[in-house]
Amino acid sequence: MSEFNADPNLEKRKKIAGECWKKGTESMSRENWDYAIEMFSQAAQLVPENLAYRQSLRGVQYRKYKNNKSGAKLSFLTMNSIRGKVKKARAAKNWNELDKAAEEGLALNPWEGQRNADLGEACRQRTYDEVAIFAYEKAVEAEPENRDFIIGLADMRERRRDYNGAITCWERIQRLEPLNGGARQKISALRAESVIDRGGYEAAETTKTVRLGYEESVSGTTKEVDGPGMSQEADIQRAIRKEPTNRDNFMKLADLYRRESRLDEAVATYQKVLEMHNDPNVREQLEDIEMEILKKALIAARDSAPANDADEAHAKKVALLQSDLIKKEIDVFARRIERYPADLKLKFELAQRYFRVKRYQQAIPLYQQAAKDQRLENTVLLNLGKCFLAEKKNDLAKRQFQKATEILNFNDYPDQFKECFYLLARLYEEAKDPRKAEELYTEVLAVDYAYRDVQKRLEALQSGS
């Protein structure tokens, strides 16, 4: 694609990239992940500064690896050669090659923190700020305590004049390193810079304009930003007014609102994009934000609970928010399963929601399908047994619990281990098999002597009562 990198005809490259992106989107609906990745990769190489192309690429890579958080099997065998390419490109300050090497690594493991950070650095050096922020955010998600990744994200947010976002990053550093005086100084400097930026003090030519800027900052009234580059939001709004049918500008604005946690504004903007083009990828982003809004409202309601926890009206409010959230999640996950029928993690998540609202008959077939994913097998077998138990199908419940006891390890899953052995023991006790029930109760007591009523039941069985 080097011929395109040297091509001054940006519009031509954008057109070809748009066609690649369209083909990739169509391939996603058919779950042809490899071809979709190829198309999105070409689009990202043609127009490397386009955030939507990188987001689409990363999203389909997650789908290909079924959100396993580890990428391709045996990917470590080829990672050494990729690390060599990264090191060579960084030493030569060849940011285009660093970008390519990072994407090559992310194709094998899109969750790897270091490769996301490498991509962030490459894009930062080429002033592809939006992609750089996206890459650093993914790096921090992968390694939330990596100081270098957090600082990289903080620097990018500061460069984009997202002072609140940068402060959040430095506050995170401060929590990791309470004695870091530099972090405290940086937070203070950013807060001062934020006031200066809002008040326009640096551009003030007279004491009068400085005074007006200060009054605006403390009163909350601000003038409309006039010059380009003074506000990312204003720049995007101007681009929208110039090209009101350009979908990419609306996506940039929605992504900005989302990064700044202005979720209601992000929802409204994504809805405008959907009115222009009914893109299922955009709809999914909108749904994710709507669920995030409900989650935040629920957390805020729980955090504001009265000290004595006796406020009936508040308890009803929390229950209603919890009900709204789970209904929304069920609606969203059910639709996504129709779009991604091979995604076992999605089926597991929907089954979990049905289980919570006691819709066991709907949860059972989803759990049975999700059991094919070995990473989910422990929880699936236990909850499947509990579903059958609730449906009074004790023999089927016993079978699931027996399977679970064969693979459950107390050190890795202590709560599931105890609950599974306990419930299976209860079933054997009810089936008049005291010997087997005693064995299972003993397994529980061996790891937790005070668990439920195990000691009492075991003593009753041993006394023959």
C-alpha positions as CSV (number, residue, x, y, z in Angstrom):
1,M,0.0,0.0,0.0
2,S,3.0,2.3,-0.1
3,E,1.9,3.7,-3.4
4,F,-1.1,5.1,-1.7
5,N,0.9,6.5,1.2
6,A,2.7,8.7,-1.4
7,D,-0.4,9.5,-3.3
8,P,-1.3,13.2,-2.8
9,N,-4.9,12.4,-3.9
10,L,-6.5,12.0,-0.5
11,E,-10.0,11.9,-1.9
12,K,-9.1,8.9,-4.1
13,R,-7.7,7.0,-1.1
14,K,-10.7,7.9,1.0
15,K,-13.0,6.5,-1.7
16,I,-11.1,3.2,-2.0
17,A,-11.0,3.0,1.8
18,G,-14.7,3.6,2.0
19,E,-15.3,0.7,-0.4
20,C,-13.1,-1.6,1.6
21,W,-14.9,-0.6,4.8
22,K,-18.3,-1.3,3.2
23,K,-17.1,-4.8,2.1
24,G,-15.8,-5.5,5.6
25,T,-19.1,-4.5,7.1
26,E,-21.0,-6.8,4.7
27,S,-18.6,-9.7,5.6
28,M,-19.3,-9.1,9.3
29,S,-23.0,-9.8,8.8
30,R,-21.9,-13.2,7.3
31,E,-19.4,-13.8,10.1
32,N,-16.6,-14.0,7.5
33,W,-14.2,-12.5,10.0
34,D,-10.9,-13.1,8.1
35,Y,-12.2,-11.2,5.0
36,A,-13.7,-8.5,7.1
37,I,-10.3,-8.0,8.9
38,E,-8.5,-7.9,5.5
39,M,-10.9,-5.2,4.3
40,F,-10.8,-3.1,7.4
41,S,-7.0,-3.4,7.5
42,Q,-6.7,-2.1,4.0
43,A,-9.0,0.8,4.8
44,A,-6.9,1.7,7.9
45,Q,-3.7,1.6,5.8
46,L,-5.2,3.8,3.1
47,V,-6.5,6.4,5.6
48,P,-4.5,5.7,8.8
49,E,-5.9,8.7,10.6
50,N,-9.5,7.5,10.3
51,L,-10.7,6.4,13.8
52,A,-13.8,4.5,12.6
53,Y,-11.6,2.2,10.5
54,R,-9.4,1.3,13.4
55,Q,-12.4,0.7,15.7
56,S,-14.1,-1.5,13.1
57,L,-10.9,-3.5,12.6
58,R,-10.4,-4.0,16.4
59,G,-14.1,-5.0,16.8
60,V,-14.0,-7.7,14.2
61,Q,-10.7,-9.0,15.6
62,Y,-12.4,-9.4,19.0
63,R,-15.2,-11.3,17.2
64,K,-12.8,-13.6,15.4
65,Y,-11.2,-14.6,18.7
66,K,-14.5,-14.8,20.4
67,N,-13.5,-12.2,23.0
68,N,-11.1,-14.6,24.6
69,K,-8.8,-11.7,25.7
70,S,-5.7,-13.6,24.5
71,G,-6.0,-13.8,20.7
72,A,-4.6,-16.5,18.5
73,K,-3.3,-19.8,20.0
74,L,0.5,-20.0,20.1
75,S,0.7,-16.3,19.0
76,F,3.9,-16.0,21.2
77,L,5.8,-18.0,18.6
78,T,5.6,-15.2,16.1
79,M,5.6,-12.3,18.6
80,N,9.4,-12.2,18.8
81,S,9.8,-11.3,15.2
82,I,7.1,-8.6,15.6
83,R,8.9,-7.2,18.6
84,G,12.1,-7.0,16.4
85,K,10.2,-5.0,13.8
86,V,8.8,-2.7,16.5
87,K,12.2,-2.1,17.9
88,K,13.8,-1.4,14.5
89,A,11.0,1.0,13.5
90,R,11.2,2.9,16.7
91,A,15.0,3.2,16.6
92,A,14.7,4.6,13.0
93,K,11.8,6.8,14.0
94,N,9.9,5.3,11.1
95,W,6.4,5.8,12.5
96,N,4.6,4.3,9.5
97,E,6.5,1.0,9.9
98,L,5.9,1.1,13.7
99,D,2.2,1.5,12.9
100,K,2.3,-1.5,10.6
101,A,4.3,-3.7,13.0
102,A,1.9,-2.8,15.9
103,E,-1.1,-3.7,13.8
104,E,0.6,-7.0,12.8
105,G,0.9,-7.9,16.4
106,L,-2.7,-6.8,17.2
107,A,-3.9,-9.1,14.4
108,L,-2.6,-12.0,16.5
109,N,-3.7,-10.5,19.9
110,P,-5.8,-7.3,19.7
111,W,-5.9,-7.1,23.5
112,E,-2.1,-6.9,24.0
113,G,-1.3,-3.7,25.9
114,Q,2.2,-3.1,24.5
115,R,1.2,-3.4,20.9
116,N,-1.7,-1.0,21.5
117,A,0.7,1.4,23.1
118,D,3.1,1.0,20.2
119,L,0.3,2.0,17.8
120,G,-0.6,4.9,20.1
121,E,3.0,6.2,19.9
122,A,3.1,5.8,16.1
123,C,-0.1,7.7,15.7
124,R,1.0,10.4,18.2
125,Q,4.1,11.1,16.2
126,R,2.1,11.4,13.0
127,T,-0.5,13.6,14.8
128,Y,-3.3,11.1,14.3
129,D,-4.6,12.1,17.7
130,E,-7.9,10.4,17.7
131,V,-6.4,7.0,16.8
132,A,-3.6,7.6,19.3
133,I,-6.1,8.2,22.1
134,F,-8.1,5.1,21.1
135,A,-4.9,2.9,21.1
136,Y,-3.7,4.2,24.4
137,E,-7.1,3.6,25.9
138,K,-7.0,0.0,24.8
139,A,-3.5,-0.3,26.2
140,V,-4.7,1.0,29.6
141,E,-7.7,-1.3,29.5
142,A,-5.3,-4.3,29.0
143,E,-2.9,-3.2,31.7
144,P,-4.7,-0.7,34.0
145,E,-1.7,-0.3,36.3
146,N,0.9,0.3,33.6
147,R,2.3,3.7,34.4
148,D,3.8,4.4,31.0
149,F,0.5,3.6,29.2
150,I,-1.5,5.9,31.5
151,I,1.0,8.7,31.0
152,G,0.8,8.2,27.2
153,L,-3.0,8.5,27.4
154,A,-2.7,11.6,29.7
155,D,-0.3,13.3,27.3
156,M,-2.6,12.7,24.3
157,R,-5.7,14.0,26.2
158,E,-3.7,17.1,27.3
159,R,-2.7,17.7,23.7
160,R,-6.3,17.6,22.6
161,R,-7.1,20.0,25.4
162,D,-9.2,17.4,27.2
163,Y,-7.9,18.6,30.6
164,N,-10.5,16.6,32.6
165,G,-9.5,13.4,30.9
166,A,-5.8,14.1,31.4
167,I,-6.4,14.9,35.1
168,T,-8.3,11.6,35.5
169,C,-5.2,9.8,34.2
170,W,-2.8,11.6,36.5
171,E,-5.1,10.9,39.5
172,R,-4.9,7.3,38.5
173,I,-1.1,7.6,38.7
174,Q,-1.4,9.2,42.1
175,R,-3.5,6.3,43.4
176,L,-0.8,3.9,42.1
177,E,2.0,6.0,43.5
178,P,0.7,8.0,46.5
179,L,4.2,9.6,47.1
180,N,4.6,10.8,43.5
181,G,4.8,14.5,44.0
182,G,5.2,15.0,40.2
183,A,1.7,13.6,39.7
184,R,0.2,16.1,42.2
185,Q,2.1,19.0,40.5
186,K,0.8,17.8,37.1
187,I,-2.8,17.7,38.3
188,S,-2.5,21.3,39.7
189,A,-0.9,22.5,36.4
190,L,-3.7,20.9,34.3
191,R,-6.4,22.4,36.5
192,A,-4.8,25.8,36.0
193,E,-4.4,25.2,32.3
194,S,-8.1,24.3,32.1
195,V,-9.1,27.6,33.6
196,I,-6.7,29.5,31.3
197,D,-8.0,27.6,28.3
198,R,-11.7,28.4,29.2
199,G,-10.9,32.0,30.0
200,G,-8.7,32.6,27.0
201,Y,-6.0,34.3,29.3
202,E,-3.1,33.5,27.0
203,A,-4.7,35.3,24.1
204,A,-5.7,38.3,26.2
205,E,-4.0,41.5,25.1
206,T,-5.2,43.8,27.9
207,T,-6.1,43.6,31.5
208,K,-9.7,44.2,30.5
209,T,-9.8,41.0,28.4
210,V,-8.1,39.1,31.2
211,R,-10.7,40.3,33.7
212,L,-13.5,39.3,31.3
213,G,-12.0,35.9,30.8
214,Y,-11.8,35.3,34.5
215,E,-15.4,36.5,35.1
216,E,-16.6,34.0,32.4
217,S,-14.7,31.2,34.0
218,V,-16.1,31.7,37.5
219,S,-19.6,32.6,36.3
220,G,-20.0,29.7,33.9
221,T,-20.8,31.9,30.9
222,T,-18.5,31.4,28.0
223,K,-18.3,32.8,24.5
224,E,-18.5,30.7,21.5
225,V,-15.0,29.5,20.4
226,D,-14.1,31.3,17.1
227,G,-10.7,30.1,16.0
228,P,-10.0,26.7,14.7
229,G,-7.9,24.4,16.9
230,M,-9.2,26.1,20.1
231,S,-11.7,23.3,20.8
232,Q,-11.9,19.9,19.4
233,E,-15.7,19.9,19.7
234,A,-16.0,23.3,18.0
235,D,-13.8,22.1,15.1
236,I,-15.9,19.0,14.6
237,Q,-19.1,21.1,14.7
238,R,-17.7,23.4,12.1
239,A,-16.9,20.4,9.9
240,I,-20.5,19.1,10.3
241,R,-21.9,22.5,9.2
242,K,-19.6,22.4,6.2
243,E,-20.5,18.8,5.3
244,P,-23.8,18.0,7.0
245,T,-24.1,14.7,5.2
246,N,-20.6,13.5,6.1
247,R,-21.2,10.6,8.5
248,D,-17.6,10.4,9.7
249,N,-17.8,13.9,11.3
250,F,-20.9,12.9,13.3
251,M,-19.1,9.7,14.4
252,K,-16.1,11.8,15.6
253,L,-18.4,14.0,17.6
254,A,-20.2,11.0,19.2
255,D,-16.8,9.4,20.0
256,L,-15.6,12.6,21.6
257,Y,-18.8,12.9,23.8
258,R,-18.3,9.3,24.8
259,R,-14.7,9.8,25.8
260,E,-15.7,12.8,27.9
261,S,-18.5,10.8,29.5
262,R,-21.1,13.1,28.0
263,L,-23.2,10.1,27.4
264,D,-26.6,11.8,26.7
265,E,-25.0,13.9,24.0
266,A,-23.3,10.8,22.6
267,V,-26.6,9.0,22.4
268,A,-28.3,11.9,20.5
269,T,-25.4,12.1,18.0
270,Y,-25.3,8.3,17.4
271,Q,-29.0,8.5,16.7
272,K,-28.4,11.1,14.1
273,V,-25.8,8.8,12.4
274,L,-28.4,6.0,12.4
275,E,-30.9,8.3,10.7
276,M,-28.4,8.9,8.0
277,H,-27.3,5.2,7.6
278,N,-28.8,2.2,9.4
279,D,-25.4,0.8,10.3
280,P,-25.6,-2.2,12.8
281,N,-22.1,-1.3,14.1
282,V,-23.3,2.2,15.1
283,R,-26.5,0.7,16.6
284,E,-24.3,-1.5,18.8
285,Q,-22.3,1.4,20.0
286,L,-25.5,3.3,20.8
287,E,-26.8,0.3,22.8
288,D,-23.6,0.0,24.7
289,I,-23.9,3.7,25.8
290,E,-27.5,3.2,26.8
291,M,-26.6,0.3,29.0
292,E,-23.7,2.3,30.4
293,I,-26.1,5.1,31.3
294,L,-28.3,2.7,33.2
295,K,-25.4,1.1,35.0
296,K,-24.1,4.5,36.1
297,A,-27.6,5.5,37.3
298,L,-27.9,2.2,39.3
299,I,-24.4,2.7,40.9
300,A,-25.2,6.3,41.8
301,A,-28.5,5.2,43.4
302,R,-26.8,2.5,45.4
303,D,-24.0,4.8,46.5
304,S,-26.6,7.4,47.7
305,A,-28.5,4.9,49.9
306,P,-29.4,6.2,53.4
307,A,-27.1,5.1,56.2
308,N,-29.8,3.0,57.9
309,D,-30.9,1.5,54.6
310,A,-34.5,1.8,55.6
311,D,-35.8,4.2,53.0
312,E,-38.5,2.2,51.2
313,A,-38.8,4.8,48.3
314,H,-35.1,4.6,47.7
315,A,-35.1,0.8,47.8
316,K,-37.9,0.9,45.1
317,K,-35.9,3.3,43.0
318,V,-32.8,1.0,43.1
319,A,-35.0,-2.1,42.3
320,L,-36.6,-0.3,39.3
321,L,-33.2,0.8,37.9
322,Q,-31.9,-2.7,38.3
323,S,-35.0,-4.1,36.5
324,D,-34.6,-1.5,33.7
325,L,-30.9,-2.4,33.2
326,I,-31.5,-6.2,33.0
327,K,-34.4,-5.7,30.6
328,K,-32.2,-3.6,28.4
329,E,-29.4,-6.1,28.5
330,I,-31.7,-9.0,27.6
331,D,-33.1,-7.0,24.7
332,V,-29.6,-6.1,23.4
333,F,-28.0,-9.5,23.9
334,A,-30.9,-11.3,22.2
335,R,-30.6,-9.1,19.1
336,R,-26.8,-9.6,19.0
337,I,-27.1,-13.4,19.2
338,E,-29.2,-13.2,16.0
339,R,-26.4,-11.2,14.4
340,Y,-23.6,-13.4,15.8
341,P,-25.1,-16.9,16.3
342,A,-21.7,-18.5,16.8
343,D,-20.7,-16.2,19.7
344,L,-20.9,-18.5,22.8
345,K,-19.9,-15.7,25.2
346,L,-22.9,-13.7,24.1
347,K,-25.2,-16.7,24.7
348,F,-23.6,-17.1,28.1
349,E,-24.3,-13.5,29.0
350,L,-27.9,-13.7,27.9
351,A,-28.4,-16.9,29.9
352,Q,-27.0,-15.2,33.0
353,R,-29.6,-12.5,32.6
354,Y,-32.4,-15.0,32.2
355,F,-31.1,-16.9,35.2
356,R,-31.2,-13.7,37.4
357,V,-34.8,-13.0,36.5
358,K,-35.7,-16.7,37.0
359,R,-36.6,-17.4,33.3
360,Y,-35.0,-20.8,33.6
361,Q,-36.5,-22.4,30.6
362,Q,-35.0,-19.7,28.4
363,A,-31.6,-19.9,30.2
364,I,-31.2,-23.7,29.9
365,P,-30.7,-24.0,26.1
366,L,-28.3,-21.0,26.1
367,Y,-26.2,-22.5,28.9
368,Q,-26.1,-25.8,27.1
369,Q,-24.7,-24.1,24.0
370,A,-22.3,-22.0,26.0
371,A,-20.9,-25.1,27.7
372,K,-18.9,-25.8,24.6
373,D,-16.6,-22.9,25.6
374,Q,-14.3,-24.5,28.2
375,R,-13.5,-21.1,29.8
376,L,-17.2,-20.8,30.8
377,E,-17.7,-24.5,31.7
378,N,-17.5,-24.2,35.5
379,T,-20.1,-21.4,35.8
380,V,-22.3,-22.9,33.1
381,L,-22.5,-26.4,34.7
382,L,-23.3,-25.0,38.1
383,N,-26.0,-22.6,36.9
384,L,-27.4,-25.2,34.6
385,G,-27.8,-27.5,37.5
386,K,-29.5,-24.8,39.5
387,C,-31.9,-24.1,36.6
388,F,-32.9,-27.8,36.5
389,L,-33.2,-27.7,40.3
390,A,-35.6,-24.8,40.1
391,E,-37.6,-26.6,37.4
392,K,-37.8,-29.6,39.8
393,K,-35.8,-31.8,37.4
394,N,-33.6,-33.3,40.1
395,D,-32.0,-36.0,38.0
396,L,-30.9,-33.6,35.4
397,A,-29.6,-31.2,38.1
398,K,-27.6,-34.0,39.7
399,R,-26.0,-34.8,36.4
400,Q,-24.8,-31.2,35.9
401,F,-23.5,-30.9,39.4
402,Q,-21.6,-34.2,39.1
403,K,-19.9,-32.9,35.9
404,A,-19.0,-29.7,37.7
405,T,-17.4,-31.4,40.7
406,E,-15.1,-33.2,38.3
407,I,-13.6,-30.0,37.0
408,L,-14.0,-27.5,39.9
409,N,-10.9,-26.6,41.8
410,F,-11.3,-24.9,45.2
411,N,-8.2,-22.7,44.8
412,D,-9.5,-21.2,41.6
413,Y,-13.2,-21.2,42.3
414,P,-13.8,-21.4,46.0
415,D,-17.4,-20.2,46.1
416,Q,-18.5,-22.3,43.1
417,F,-16.7,-25.4,44.6
418,K,-18.5,-25.1,47.9
419,E,-22.0,-24.4,46.5
420,C,-21.8,-27.2,43.9
421,F,-20.7,-29.9,46.4
422,Y,-23.3,-28.7,48.9
423,L,-26.2,-28.8,46.4
424,L,-25.2,-32.2,45.1
425,A,-25.0,-33.5,48.6
426,R,-28.5,-32.2,49.3
427,L,-29.8,-34.1,46.2
428,Y,-28.1,-37.3,47.3
429,E,-29.6,-36.8,50.8
430,E,-33.0,-36.3,49.3
431,A,-32.5,-39.4,47.2
432,K,-31.8,-41.5,50.4
433,D,-28.1,-42.0,49.6
434,P,-26.5,-40.9,52.9
435,R,-23.1,-42.4,52.1
436,K,-22.6,-40.3,49.0
437,A,-24.1,-37.2,50.8
438,E,-21.6,-37.6,53.7
439,E,-18.7,-37.8,51.2
440,L,-19.8,-34.5,49.6
441,Y,-20.5,-32.7,52.8
442,T,-17.1,-33.8,54.1
443,E,-15.4,-32.2,51.0
444,V,-17.1,-28.9,51.9
445,L,-16.1,-29.0,55.5
446,A,-12.5,-29.7,54.5
447,V,-12.3,-26.2,53.0
448,D,-14.9,-24.3,55.0
449,Y,-16.0,-25.7,58.4
450,A,-18.7,-23.0,58.9
451,Y,-20.3,-23.3,55.4
452,R,-24.1,-23.0,55.6
453,D,-25.7,-25.9,57.6
454,V,-23.2,-28.6,56.4
455,Q,-21.9,-29.5,59.9
456,K,-25.4,-30.0,61.3
457,R,-26.5,-32.1,58.3
458,L,-23.4,-34.2,58.4
459,E,-23.9,-34.9,62.1
460,A,-27.5,-35.9,61.5
461,L,-26.5,-38.3,58.7
462,Q,-23.8,-39.9,60.8
463,S,-26.2,-40.3,63.8
464,G,-28.7,-41.9,61.5
465,S,-31.4,-39.4,62.4
